[in-house]
């Protein structure tokens, strides 16, 4: 095998491993490829993608610029840079600029789809809804076969104010055994946006039913373990808040109950403080009072991939819910690392 063929094989395997989420293995392929030709644009692109997925977004952007300069007619580094600007840095203006540059270069269906989605999301973030709807309407109905992409398009359509098109995108997915719950959840959001409360509740009850039928992950923790993790999060709270919560029970449930969802509660809510929060009690001169704290284990598990991530998600949920309930100011949020 020639050096060039060896390089091509390493790169193909490296990009495949990135798609599969195996970053360490992709990094090993990158190291081998760099020994052959560290300046090859595809090697630099693999390095950039790996940096982006590893959270080193500034380095990723620098590397994408190297590829853009080396291959000015290639839209992919521009699209990838737009993704980083928008989804990692929350900077829609440079994301839109990169997407607009890529728009003149795309020719394959995958490239057109990728640039359309990031461009629409950037326009939505900039509150340019008419342009976002126009961008999304360029995608023909029924041609996408990836459920995740269909949901992305439907969510973007709803965010852009096109409920009808969002509904049409997800309608074929409602009976899907694997992705139906996601489609029903979005349908509930569509109906909520249309002020159709009974329809929203009906859709979200279906979400709850489907979620309840899903198996727990192999690393499922006991209720005692979750309560211990939650208690550790409470220990981070300011003394005054912690004192008010010291006798409040922590209730671990798989999901919000049917009754809660019937009252309009999001079936995928992560946690809930029940009682009277600060904004309401302060208006009558009282103090916020908590009767109990719910954590919804299956919803928390859905957001995470392992016990360590679950512990961090519980921590974030507890601190955010506490901050919201007690009306903590910016200084208190900064102290908790949530500012």
C-alpha positions as CSV (number, residue, x, y, z in Angstrom):
1,X,0.0,0.0,0.0
2,X,1.4,3.4,-1.0
3,X,1.7,6.2,1.5
4,X,-1.2,8.0,-0.2
5,X,-3.4,5.0,0.0
6,X,-2.4,4.5,3.6
7,X,-3.3,8.1,4.4
8,X,-6.7,7.8,2.7
9,X,-7.4,4.6,4.7
10,X,-6.4,6.3,8.0
11,X,-8.6,9.3,7.3
12,X,-11.6,7.3,6.3
13,X,-11.4,5.3,9.5
14,X,-10.8,8.4,11.5
15,X,-13.8,10.2,10.2
16,X,-15.9,7.1,10.7
17,X,-14.8,6.8,14.3
18,X,-15.7,10.5,14.8
19,X,-19.2,9.8,13.5
20,X,-19.5,6.9,16.0
21,X,-18.4,9.1,18.8
22,X,-15.1,7.2,19.6
23,X,-12.9,10.3,20.0
24,X,-9.9,8.6,21.5
25,X,-9.7,6.0,18.6
26,X,-10.2,8.8,16.0
27,X,-7.3,10.7,17.7
28,X,-5.1,7.7,17.2
29,X,-5.9,7.6,13.5
30,X,-5.2,11.3,13.3
31,X,-1.7,10.8,14.9
32,X,-0.8,8.2,12.4
33,X,-2.1,10.3,9.5
34,X,-0.1,13.3,10.7
35,X,3.1,11.3,10.6
36,X,2.5,10.8,6.8
37,X,1.4,14.3,5.9
38,X,0.4,16.8,8.7
39,X,-0.4,19.6,6.2
40,X,-2.8,17.6,4.0
41,X,-6.1,19.5,4.1
42,X,-8.1,16.3,5.0
43,X,-5.7,15.6,7.9
44,X,-6.2,19.2,9.1
45,X,-10.0,18.8,8.7
46,X,-10.0,15.6,10.8
47,X,-7.9,17.5,13.4
48,X,-10.4,20.4,13.4
49,X,-13.5,18.1,13.7
50,X,-11.8,16.2,16.6
51,X,-11.0,19.5,18.3
52,X,-14.6,20.7,17.9
53,X,-16.1,17.5,19.3
54,X,-13.6,17.6,22.2
55,X,-14.6,21.2,23.1
56,X,-11.5,23.0,21.9
57,X,-13.6,25.2,19.7
58,X,-11.1,28.1,19.3
59,X,-8.5,25.6,17.9
60,X,-11.1,24.0,15.7
61,X,-12.0,27.4,14.1
62,X,-8.3,28.1,13.5
63,X,-7.9,24.7,11.8
64,X,-11.0,25.2,9.7
65,X,-9.6,28.5,8.4
66,X,-6.5,26.6,7.3
67,X,-8.6,24.2,5.3
68,X,-10.7,27.1,3.9
69,X,-7.6,28.8,2.7
70,X,-6.2,25.6,1.2
71,X,-9.5,24.6,-0.5
72,X,-11.5,27.8,-1.2
73,X,-14.1,25.9,-3.2
74,X,-14.8,23.3,-0.5
75,X,-18.0,24.2,1.4
76,X,-17.5,21.7,4.3
77,X,-15.0,23.6,6.4
78,X,-17.3,26.6,6.1
79,X,-20.3,24.6,7.2
80,X,-18.3,23.1,10.1
81,X,-17.1,26.5,11.2
82,X,-20.7,27.8,11.1
83,X,-21.8,24.8,13.3
84,X,-19.1,25.7,15.8
85,X,-20.0,29.4,15.9
86,X,-23.7,28.7,16.3
87,X,-24.0,25.6,18.4
88,X,-20.8,25.8,20.5
89,X,-20.2,29.6,20.9
90,X,-23.8,30.9,20.4
91,X,-22.6,33.4,17.9
92,X,-25.2,33.5,15.1
93,X,-23.7,36.4,13.0
94,X,-20.4,34.7,12.1
95,X,-22.2,31.4,11.7
96,X,-24.6,33.0,9.2
97,X,-21.6,34.6,7.4
98,X,-19.9,31.3,7.0
99,X,-23.1,29.5,5.9
100,X,-23.7,32.2,3.3
101,X,-20.2,31.7,1.9
102,X,-20.8,27.9,1.8
103,X,-24.2,28.4,0.1
104,X,-22.5,29.4,-3.1
105,X,-20.3,26.3,-3.1
106,X,-22.6,23.4,-2.2
107,X,-23.6,20.9,-4.8
108,X,-24.4,17.5,-3.1
109,X,-27.7,16.9,-1.3
110,X,-25.9,16.3,2.0
111,X,-24.1,19.7,1.7
112,X,-27.3,21.5,0.8
113,X,-29.1,20.0,3.8
114,X,-26.3,20.8,6.2
115,X,-25.9,24.4,5.1
116,X,-29.7,24.9,5.0
117,X,-30.1,23.8,8.6
118,X,-27.3,25.8,10.1
119,X,-28.3,28.9,8.1
120,X,-31.9,28.6,9.2
121,X,-30.9,28.1,12.9
122,X,-28.7,31.2,12.7
123,X,-31.5,33.3,11.2
124,X,-33.8,32.1,13.9
125,X,-31.2,33.1,16.6
126,X,-31.1,36.5,14.9
127,X,-34.9,36.7,15.0
128,X,-35.0,37.0,11.2
129,X,-38.0,34.6,11.0
130,X,-39.2,35.4,7.5
131,X,-35.8,34.5,6.1
132,X,-35.6,31.4,8.2
133,X,-39.0,30.1,7.0
134,X,-38.0,30.8,3.4
135,X,-34.8,28.9,3.9
136,X,-36.5,25.9,5.4
137,X,-39.2,25.9,2.8
138,X,-36.5,25.1,0.2
139,X,-36.2,21.6,1.6
140,X,-38.8,19.4,-0.2
141,X,-41.1,17.4,2.0
142,X,-40.7,13.7,2.2
143,X,-37.1,13.5,0.9
144,X,-35.3,13.1,4.2
145,X,-34.8,9.6,5.6
146,X,-32.9,10.3,8.8
147,X,-35.3,10.7,11.7
148,X,-32.9,13.0,13.6
149,X,-32.7,15.4,10.7
150,X,-36.5,15.3,10.1
151,X,-37.0,16.3,13.8
152,X,-34.3,19.1,13.4
153,X,-36.1,20.5,10.4
154,X,-39.5,20.3,12.2
155,X,-38.2,22.0,15.3
156,X,-36.6,24.7,13.3
157,X,-39.8,25.2,11.3
158,X,-41.7,25.6,14.6
159,X,-39.2,28.0,16.0
160,X,-39.5,30.0,12.8
161,X,-43.3,30.3,13.2
162,X,-44.3,27.7,10.6
163,X,-46.5,25.3,12.7
164,X,-48.2,23.8,9.6
165,X,-44.9,22.8,8.0
166,X,-43.5,21.5,11.3
167,X,-46.6,19.3,11.7
168,X,-46.3,17.9,8.2
169,X,-42.6,17.0,8.7
170,X,-43.3,14.9,11.8
171,X,-46.7,13.4,10.9
172,X,-45.1,10.2,9.2
173,X,-43.0,9.6,12.4
174,X,-45.9,9.5,14.9
175,X,-46.3,5.7,14.5
176,X,-42.6,5.0,14.5
177,X,-41.6,2.6,17.3
178,X,-38.2,4.1,17.8
179,X,-38.7,7.8,17.2
180,X,-42.4,8.2,17.7
181,X,-42.0,9.6,21.2
182,X,-39.8,12.5,19.9
183,X,-42.4,13.2,17.2
184,X,-45.3,13.2,19.7
185,X,-43.3,15.5,22.0
186,X,-42.8,18.0,19.2
187,X,-46.4,17.7,18.3
188,X,-47.3,18.7,21.9
189,X,-45.0,21.8,21.5
190,X,-46.7,22.6,18.2
191,X,-50.1,22.4,19.8
192,X,-48.9,24.4,22.8
193,X,-47.7,27.1,20.4
194,X,-51.2,27.1,18.8
195,X,-52.9,27.5,22.3
196,X,-54.4,24.1,21.9
197,X,-54.1,23.0,25.5
198,X,-56.2,19.8,25.3
199,X,-54.3,18.7,22.2
200,X,-51.0,19.5,23.9
201,X,-51.9,17.4,26.9
202,X,-53.1,14.5,24.7
203,X,-49.8,14.5,22.8
204,X,-47.7,14.7,26.0
205,X,-49.7,11.9,27.6
206,X,-48.7,9.8,24.6
207,X,-45.0,10.8,25.1
208,X,-45.3,9.7,28.8
209,X,-46.8,6.4,27.8
210,X,-44.0,5.7,25.3
211,X,-41.3,6.9,27.6
212,X,-42.6,4.6,30.4
213,X,-42.3,1.6,28.1
214,X,-38.6,2.2,27.3
215,X,-36.1,0.1,29.3
216,X,-33.8,1.8,31.8
217,X,-30.1,2.1,30.8
218,X,-27.7,-0.6,31.9
219,X,-26.1,1.8,34.4
220,X,-29.5,2.7,36.0
221,X,-28.9,4.0,39.6
222,X,-30.9,3.3,42.7
223,X,-33.2,5.9,44.2
224,X,-30.9,6.1,47.2
225,X,-27.9,6.9,44.9
226,X,-29.9,9.7,43.2
227,X,-31.0,11.1,46.5
228,X,-27.4,11.1,47.7
229,X,-26.3,12.9,44.6
230,X,-29.1,15.5,45.0
231,X,-28.1,16.1,48.6
232,X,-24.5,16.8,47.6
233,X,-25.9,19.4,45.2
234,X,-28.0,21.0,48.0
235,X,-24.8,21.2,50.1
236,X,-23.5,23.7,47.5
237,X,-26.4,26.1,48.1
238,X,-26.1,29.4,50.1
239,X,-26.6,28.8,53.8
240,X,-30.0,30.6,53.9
241,X,-31.4,28.6,51.1
242,X,-30.1,25.3,52.4
243,X,-31.6,26.0,55.8
244,X,-35.1,26.4,54.3
245,X,-34.7,23.1,52.4
246,X,-33.3,21.0,55.2
247,X,-36.5,19.2,56.1
248,X,-38.0,19.1,52.6
249,X,-38.4,15.5,51.2
250,X,-36.7,14.6,47.9
251,X,-39.0,12.4,45.9
252,X,-37.5,10.2,43.1
253,X,-40.0,9.2,40.4
254,X,-39.4,7.7,37.0
255,X,-41.5,10.3,35.2
256,X,-44.1,13.0,36.0
257,X,-47.4,11.3,36.9
258,X,-50.3,11.1,34.5
259,X,-52.1,13.6,36.8
260,X,-49.2,16.1,36.5
261,X,-49.1,15.8,32.7
262,X,-52.9,16.3,32.7
263,X,-52.4,19.5,34.6
264,X,-50.1,20.6,31.7
265,X,-46.7,19.6,33.1
266,X,-44.0,18.8,30.5
267,X,-43.6,15.0,30.6
268,X,-39.9,15.3,30.1
269,X,-39.3,17.8,32.9
270,X,-36.1,16.9,34.8
271,X,-37.1,18.2,38.2
272,X,-39.8,20.2,40.1
273,X,-40.0,22.2,43.3
274,X,-43.6,22.1,44.6
275,X,-44.7,25.0,46.8
276,X,-45.0,28.8,46.5
277,X,-41.9,30.4,44.8
278,X,-40.4,33.7,45.7
279,X,-42.0,35.9,43.0
280,X,-45.5,34.9,44.3
281,X,-44.9,35.0,48.0
282,X,-42.8,38.1,48.0
283,X,-45.8,40.0,46.7
284,X,-47.7,39.3,49.8
285,X,-44.8,39.7,52.2
286,X,-44.0,36.0,52.8
287,X,-41.1,33.7,52.1
288,X,-40.9,31.0,49.5
289,X,-42.0,27.6,50.9
290,X,-41.2,24.2,49.5
291,X,-43.4,21.2,50.2
292,X,-41.4,18.7,48.2
293,X,-38.8,18.3,45.5
294,X,-39.3,15.9,42.6
295,X,-36.5,14.5,40.5
296,X,-37.6,12.5,37.4
297,X,-35.0,9.8,37.0
298,X,-35.9,8.5,33.5
299,X,-35.9,12.0,32.1
300,X,-32.5,12.7,33.7
301,X,-31.1,9.4,32.4
302,X,-32.3,10.3,28.9
303,X,-30.1,13.4,28.9
304,X,-26.9,11.5,29.9
305,X,-24.7,8.6,28.9
306,X,-23.3,7.3,32.1
307,X,-23.5,7.8,35.9
308,X,-21.0,10.6,36.0
309,X,-23.0,12.7,33.5
310,X,-26.1,11.8,35.4
311,X,-24.7,13.2,38.6
312,X,-23.7,16.4,36.9
313,X,-27.2,16.8,35.3
314,X,-28.8,16.2,38.7
315,X,-26.5,18.9,40.2
316,X,-27.4,21.4,37.4
317,X,-31.1,20.6,37.7
318,X,-31.2,21.0,41.5
319,X,-29.2,24.3,41.4
320,X,-31.3,25.8,38.5
321,X,-34.6,24.8,40.1
322,X,-33.5,26.2,43.4
323,X,-32.3,29.5,41.8
324,X,-35.6,29.8,39.9
325,X,-37.7,29.0,43.0
326,X,-36.0,31.3,45.4
327,X,-35.4,34.1,42.9
328,X,-31.6,34.1,43.4
329,X,-29.8,37.1,42.0
330,X,-26.9,37.1,39.5
331,X,-24.3,37.2,42.2
332,X,-25.8,34.1,43.8
333,X,-26.0,32.3,40.4
334,X,-22.3,33.2,39.7
335,X,-21.4,31.7,43.1
336,X,-23.1,28.5,42.1
337,X,-21.4,28.5,38.7
338,X,-24.7,29.1,36.9
339,X,-24.3,32.7,36.0
